[in-house]
Amino acid sequence: MTTFETVEAAAAAARDFDLKRLPADFIEDPYRYFQALRDHDPVHRMPDGSYIITRYDDCETLYKDAKTYSSDKKIEFHPKFGDSPLFEHHTTSLVFSDPPLHTHVRRAIAGALSPRAIAEMEIGLVELVDRLLNQLERKGQETGQVDLIEDFASAIPIEIIGNLLGVPHDERDPLRGWSLAILGALEPVLTDAQVKSGNDAVRDFLAYLKILTDDRRRNPGDPNKDVLTRLINGEHDGRKLTETELLQNCIFILNAGHETTTNLIGNGLYTLLQWPDEKARLLADPSLMRSAVEEVLRFESSNQLGNRRVVADTMLGGVSMKEGDLITIAIAAANRDPKYFPDPDRFDVGRSPNRHLAFASGIHVCAGMNVARLEGRIALERFLARFPDYHLAGAPVRSPRARFRGFISLPAVME
């Protein structure tokens, strides 16, 4: 992380910060801006009247109080999306809903992600990762280099989520493209082309899911493992999900587990190369892998930003908030708050304690966090054991998104 040359420059950067007009170097290095905000204006009001919060304590306070801070996005997203497929999706999914819908969907998903179910995933995940590593080796021998995102990191969550929903293997090709287009519409500023792409992806995905769910009703899966069967049959207070709620939350499951886990694996492989002493430490002591995954989640949070709406007048971080105020939660800033993370800009594979907020907190803590942890651990563990001397073969291409941090491409040589 670079720093501002003077305190005055940092204070000015905090004062002028606007998510809708990001500095040119923000995507490459957002952390100096987050530090400036944390130090000089931790509850910062942006030009559109919304706030961004950057201190760990304030983010945790917000996460723990779901009655004062709502996740429902109907008011916020209607001006952005209008009456469109994107609006329907992003206001029906688990992450952007409040109880009772949130409670109903979460219970159905969590039931299929029990500790036993996750433990049973490990054997199949190891086989998947080893198969991908074999393919990497062959491609490297044939072409001289591979892409760690396209050829490895992105393939893992697609297979895991495809298995959870029971999507046939020969029907999984469009899933990544749909997910990227739908999640891309969550950026602070959108082009008309991005909106069209997102709406088209929702329509196409819904059409596919309608066929899939109709088939699953005729041929139910094992409810202990099959998330789609659980969502179809699950009841909460005598109520089942509507067809719209069912289909939209199937899309959510793909979106929630796809790009963030791809980024976890890709960010991990990249960050280890930037910190060779920590990479050597991990290779010398593989028992550090679990804490290393947590440190990747903290140091380069896959999901950098979250959002809430104030539904009752309150105080947050010493600032008066009014009903209707919109708040952006800078997860990545909280995860580098020196109050909780000593030397926060140092990557430390053995860091402990490490109570990061990469999976949020409170009732909206990520339902699939232990699946993501498993995927990250197995992917990095097996990769490093097989290719301990891998290195980049060209300039990485970083995703241009502010909300999600990761790479489009990581060209590498396998050794």
C-alpha positions as a printed Julia matrix, in Angstrom:
415×3 Matrix{Float64}:
   0.0     0.0     0.0
   1.26    3.46   -0.87
   0.57    6.4     1.44
  -0.13   10.06    0.9
   2.94   12.3     1.14
   1.48   14.59    3.79
  -1.23   14.57    6.43
  -2.86   17.44    4.55
  -3.0    15.4     1.35
  -4.6    12.49    3.19
  -7.16   14.76    4.84
  -8.02   16.29    1.46
  -8.43   12.84   -0.09
 -10.84   11.9     2.7
 -12.78   15.16    2.4
 -13.23   14.78   -1.37
 -13.91   11.03   -1.49
 -16.86   10.03   -3.67
 -17.69    6.44   -4.67
 -19.35    7.75   -7.83
 -16.2     9.63   -8.88
 -13.38    7.38   -7.79
  -9.74    8.51   -8.06
  -7.91    7.06  -11.06
  -5.67    4.87   -8.88
  -8.38    3.63   -6.51
  -8.97    0.22   -8.12
  -5.27   -0.59   -8.06
  -4.8     0.55   -4.45
  -7.94    1.47   -2.49
  -6.29    1.05    0.89
  -4.6     4.42    1.19
  -7.97    6.09    0.59
  -9.59    3.87    3.19
  -6.8     4.75    5.63
  -7.28    8.46    4.94
 -11.02    8.13    5.56
 -10.49    6.11    8.74
  -8.0     8.67   10.08
  -9.68   11.91    9.02
 -13.38   11.33    8.28
 -14.46    7.82    9.39
 -18.18    8.55    8.9
 -17.87   10.43    5.63
 -20.8    12.06    3.9
 -20.45   11.9     0.12
 -21.83   14.44   -2.37
 -25.02   12.45   -2.96
 -25.83   12.61    0.76
 -24.99    8.98    1.52
 -22.3     7.91    3.97
 -19.3     5.59    3.88
 -17.99    4.16    7.16
 -14.45    2.81    7.55
 -13.81    1.97   11.23
 -14.18   -1.6    12.43
 -16.28   -0.62   15.46
 -18.78    1.33   13.38
 -19.09   -1.47   10.81
 -19.61   -4.05   13.56
 -22.21   -1.85   15.27
 -24.14   -1.57   12.03
 -23.95   -5.31   11.27
 -25.23   -6.22   14.74
 -28.27   -3.92   14.6
 -30.56   -5.21   11.85
 -33.53   -3.32   13.28
 -31.98    0.11   12.78
 -30.06   -0.67    9.6
 -32.02   -2.46    6.85
 -30.62   -4.62    4.07
 -33.78   -4.2     1.95
 -32.85   -2.35   -1.25
 -36.23   -1.57   -2.83
 -36.01    2.16   -2.12
 -32.34    2.41   -3.05
 -32.37    0.29   -6.2
 -35.56    1.46   -7.9
 -34.03    4.74   -9.17
 -31.02    2.75  -10.37
 -32.74   -0.17  -12.09
 -36.4     0.82  -12.53
 -38.93   -1.99  -12.95
 -36.51   -4.5   -14.44
 -35.18   -8.03  -13.97
 -32.17   -6.63  -12.1
 -34.46   -4.78   -9.68
 -36.55   -7.87   -9.0
 -33.44  -10.0    -8.44
 -31.47   -7.65   -6.22
 -34.5    -6.91   -4.02
 -35.54  -10.55   -3.54
 -32.24  -12.3    -2.81
 -31.08  -13.3     0.67
 -28.34  -10.7     0.99
 -30.66   -7.77    0.2
 -33.64   -8.8     2.31
 -34.8    -8.48    5.9
 -36.73  -10.96    8.06
 -39.01  -12.82    7.59
 -37.91  -13.57    3.98
 -34.27  -13.51    5.04
 -34.92  -15.98    7.86
 -36.84  -18.38    5.6
 -34.25  -18.5     2.82
 -31.26  -18.61    5.16
 -32.63  -21.6     7.06
 -33.16  -23.53    3.85
 -29.65  -22.8     2.57
 -27.92  -23.31    5.92
 -29.58  -26.7     6.38
 -27.8   -28.01    3.29
 -24.5   -26.49    4.45
 -24.27  -28.23    7.81
 -20.82  -29.17    9.17
 -21.44  -32.77    8.12
 -22.46  -31.77    4.6
 -19.41  -29.53    4.22
 -17.1   -32.27    5.51
 -18.54  -34.63    2.89
 -17.68  -32.09    0.17
 -13.96  -32.33    0.89
 -13.24  -35.59   -0.94
 -14.95  -34.4    -4.11
 -13.29  -31.0    -3.83
  -9.82  -32.56   -3.57
 -10.55  -34.65   -6.66
 -11.76  -31.56   -8.54
  -8.71  -29.47   -7.59
  -6.3   -32.28   -8.47
  -7.99  -32.69  -11.85
  -7.66  -28.96  -12.52
  -4.0   -29.06  -11.48
  -3.38  -31.9   -13.93
  -4.96  -29.79  -16.65
  -2.82  -26.81  -15.62
   0.32  -28.89  -15.9
  -0.61  -30.16  -19.36
  -1.54  -26.69  -20.61
   1.68  -25.26  -19.18
   3.71  -27.9   -20.99
   1.86  -27.29  -24.26
   1.68  -23.47  -24.26
   4.31  -22.33  -21.78
   1.88  -20.58  -19.44
  -1.58  -20.75  -17.88
  -4.15  -18.32  -16.5
  -4.65  -18.89  -12.78
  -8.11  -17.3   -12.88
  -9.67  -18.8   -16.0
  -7.94  -22.19  -15.76
  -8.1   -22.7   -12.0
  -9.67  -20.24   -9.53
 -12.96  -19.6   -11.36
 -13.55  -23.27  -12.18
 -13.71  -24.4    -8.54
 -16.75  -22.48   -7.2
 -18.72  -23.07  -10.41
 -18.4   -26.82   -9.86
 -19.22  -26.63   -6.14
 -22.3   -24.46   -6.67
 -23.35  -26.52   -9.65
 -23.25  -29.56   -7.4
 -25.24  -27.82   -4.63
 -27.99  -26.87   -7.07
 -27.76  -30.1    -9.05
 -26.94  -28.38  -12.35
 -25.87  -31.01  -14.91
 -22.18  -30.69  -15.84
 -22.9   -30.1   -19.52
 -25.15  -27.14  -18.64
 -22.7   -25.16  -16.48
 -20.85  -23.13  -19.14
 -23.1   -20.02  -18.99
 -23.09  -19.77  -15.17
 -19.93  -17.67  -14.78
 -20.96  -15.16  -17.45
 -24.42  -14.73  -15.95
 -22.97  -14.2   -12.48
 -20.4   -11.61  -13.59
 -23.03   -9.6   -15.45
 -25.53   -9.61  -12.57
 -22.95   -8.74   -9.91
 -21.42   -6.1   -12.14
 -24.67   -4.15  -11.9
 -23.96   -3.53   -8.2
 -21.14   -1.11   -8.98
 -21.69    2.51   -7.87
 -21.76    3.8   -11.47
 -23.07    1.83  -14.48
 -23.08    2.22  -18.24
 -26.19    1.45  -20.29
 -24.36   -1.58  -21.67
 -23.73   -2.94  -18.16
 -27.39   -2.53  -17.22
 -28.51   -4.3   -20.41
 -26.03   -7.12  -19.85
 -27.22   -7.57  -16.27
 -30.9    -7.61  -17.23
 -30.26  -10.08  -20.06
 -28.34  -12.35  -17.67
 -31.19  -12.37  -15.13
 -33.74  -13.21  -17.87
 -31.62  -16.02  -19.29
 -30.8   -17.45  -15.9
 -34.46  -17.39  -14.8
 -35.52  -19.2   -17.96
 -32.95  -21.9   -17.3
 -33.82  -22.2   -13.61
 -37.52  -22.6   -14.39
 -36.7   -25.73  -16.39
 -34.33  -26.97  -13.67
 -36.79  -26.44  -10.78
 -39.68  -28.03  -12.67
 -37.51  -31.1   -13.19
 -36.45  -31.13   -9.51
 -40.07  -31.08   -8.37
 -40.62  -34.21  -10.44
 -37.33  -35.75   -9.32
 -36.37  -34.45   -5.86
 -32.78  -34.69   -4.68
 -31.41  -35.55   -1.23
 -32.59  -32.64    0.98
 -29.5   -33.04    3.17
 -27.27  -32.08    0.24
 -29.42  -30.62   -2.51
 -30.05  -26.92   -1.84
 -32.62  -26.61   -4.62
 -34.76  -29.42   -3.18
 -34.59  -27.77    0.25
 -35.64  -24.4    -1.18
 -38.56  -25.98   -3.06
 -39.87  -27.94   -0.09
 -38.82  -25.8     2.87
 -41.43  -24.0     4.98
 -41.13  -21.23    7.56
 -44.15  -20.42    9.71
 -46.26  -22.53    7.34
 -45.15  -20.62    4.23
 -43.13  -21.83    1.28
 -41.12  -19.57   -0.99
 -42.99  -18.08   -3.92
 -41.79  -19.03   -7.39
 -40.07  -15.65   -7.75
 -38.34  -15.94   -4.36
 -37.22  -19.48   -5.19
 -35.72  -18.68   -8.58
 -34.12  -15.4    -7.52
 -32.41  -17.02   -4.54
 -31.01  -19.76   -6.77
 -29.36  -16.95   -8.73
 -28.16  -15.47   -5.44
 -26.51  -18.76   -4.42
 -24.48  -18.76   -7.63
 -23.57  -15.1    -7.31
 -22.7   -15.25   -3.6
 -20.4   -18.22   -3.95
 -18.87  -17.63   -7.32
 -16.96  -14.38   -7.74
 -16.03  -13.96   -4.08
 -14.48  -17.45   -3.9
 -12.77  -17.02   -7.26
 -11.29  -13.82   -5.85
 -10.25  -15.51   -2.61
  -8.22  -18.11   -4.5
  -6.83  -15.68   -7.09
  -5.98  -13.03   -4.49
  -4.28  -15.68   -2.37
  -2.06  -16.9    -5.2
  -1.14  -13.34   -6.18
  -0.54  -12.07   -2.64
   1.76  -14.97   -1.79
   3.96  -13.94   -4.72
   4.06  -10.36   -3.44
   5.13  -11.57    0.02
   7.75  -14.26   -0.73
   8.87  -14.61    2.91
   5.3   -15.44    3.93
   4.99  -17.85    1.03
   8.2   -19.59    2.16
   6.87  -19.68    5.72
   3.67  -21.35    4.55
   5.54  -23.88    2.42
   7.73  -24.74    5.41
   4.72  -25.11    7.71
   1.54  -26.18    5.86
  -0.32  -26.26    9.18
  -0.58  -22.48    8.78
  -2.91  -22.86    5.78
  -6.14  -22.24    7.69
  -4.83  -19.0     9.18
  -3.34  -18.06    5.8
  -6.78  -18.3     4.19
  -8.2   -16.04    6.91
  -5.4   -13.56    6.27
  -6.12  -13.49    2.53
  -9.76  -12.77    3.38
  -8.69   -9.91    5.64
  -5.82   -8.48    3.61
  -7.54   -8.54    0.21
 -11.23   -8.82    1.04
 -13.04  -10.37   -1.91
 -16.13   -8.29   -1.12
 -14.9    -4.78   -0.37
 -18.17   -2.91    0.17
 -21.62   -3.5     1.67
 -24.73   -1.35    2.06
 -27.49   -0.56    4.54
 -30.38    1.92    4.86
 -31.22    3.66    8.13
 -34.81    2.93    9.17
 -34.84    4.78   12.51
 -33.01    7.94   13.58
 -29.77    7.01   15.34
 -26.15    7.92   16.06
 -23.3     6.08   14.37
 -19.69    6.91   15.09
 -20.71   10.18   16.68
 -22.71   11.27   13.62
 -26.47   11.75   13.61
 -28.22    9.5    11.09
 -31.75   10.09    9.86
 -34.33    7.58    8.66
 -33.72    6.97    4.96
 -29.96    7.69    5.03
 -27.9     5.27    2.94
 -24.63    3.83    4.24
 -21.79    2.06    2.45
 -19.82   -0.29    4.7
 -16.13   -0.29    3.73
 -15.39   -3.89    4.71
 -11.86   -3.66    3.34
 -11.18   -0.56    5.47
 -12.47   -2.23    8.65
 -10.25   -5.21    7.93
  -7.18   -2.95    8.07
  -8.18   -1.02   11.18
  -5.03   -0.93   13.36
  -7.17   -0.98   16.51
  -7.87   -4.67   15.8
  -5.11   -5.67   13.38
  -1.58   -4.67   14.44
   0.58   -3.67   11.48
  -2.54   -4.02    9.29
  -0.81   -3.49    5.94
   1.49   -6.45    6.49
   0.41   -9.85    5.14
   0.93  -12.4     7.93
  -0.05  -16.03    7.26
   0.01  -16.78   11.0
  -1.98  -13.74   12.16
  -3.99  -14.44   15.31
  -6.46  -13.29   16.39
  -7.99  -12.36   13.05
 -11.64  -11.39   13.52
 -12.06   -9.9    10.06
 -15.39   -8.88    8.56
 -14.9   -10.45    5.12
 -18.04  -12.54    5.71
 -19.93   -9.65    7.37
 -21.43  -10.2    10.85
 -24.77  -10.41   12.61
 -27.82  -12.01   10.98
 -26.31  -11.45    7.53
 -23.05  -13.28    8.2
 -22.31  -15.29    5.06
 -24.26  -18.58    5.08
 -21.64  -20.21    2.86
 -18.53  -18.95    4.63
 -17.33  -22.4     5.67
 -17.73  -23.68    2.12
 -15.62  -20.73    0.89
 -13.01  -21.44    3.57
 -12.87  -25.09    2.51
 -12.53  -24.2    -1.16
  -9.8   -21.66   -0.41
  -7.86  -24.04    1.83
  -7.96  -27.04   -0.49
  -7.21  -24.96   -3.6
  -4.18  -23.18   -2.12
  -2.94  -26.25   -0.23
  -2.97  -28.57   -3.25
  -1.67  -25.88   -5.6
   1.36  -25.01   -3.47
   2.2   -28.66   -2.87
   2.2   -29.25   -6.63
   3.69  -26.0    -7.93
   5.66  -24.31   -5.11
   7.78  -22.24   -7.52
   5.03  -20.83   -9.75
   5.52  -17.25  -10.9
   3.75  -14.66  -13.01
   4.31  -14.75  -16.75
   3.03  -11.27  -17.51
   1.13   -8.36  -16.09
  -1.97   -9.37  -14.12
  -5.27   -7.83  -15.2
  -7.23   -6.57  -12.22
 -11.03   -6.45  -12.27
 -12.15   -2.81  -12.64
 -14.78   -3.14   -9.9
 -14.85   -1.24   -6.62
 -17.21   -3.6    -4.8
 -15.41   -6.87   -5.56
 -11.6    -7.15   -5.52
  -9.93   -9.69   -7.71
  -8.39  -10.36  -11.1
  -9.68  -11.04  -14.58
  -6.41  -12.68  -15.54
  -3.28  -13.94  -13.78
  -0.86  -15.34  -16.4
   1.62  -17.7   -14.77
   4.31  -20.3   -15.36
   3.94  -23.53  -13.38
   7.08  -24.84  -11.67
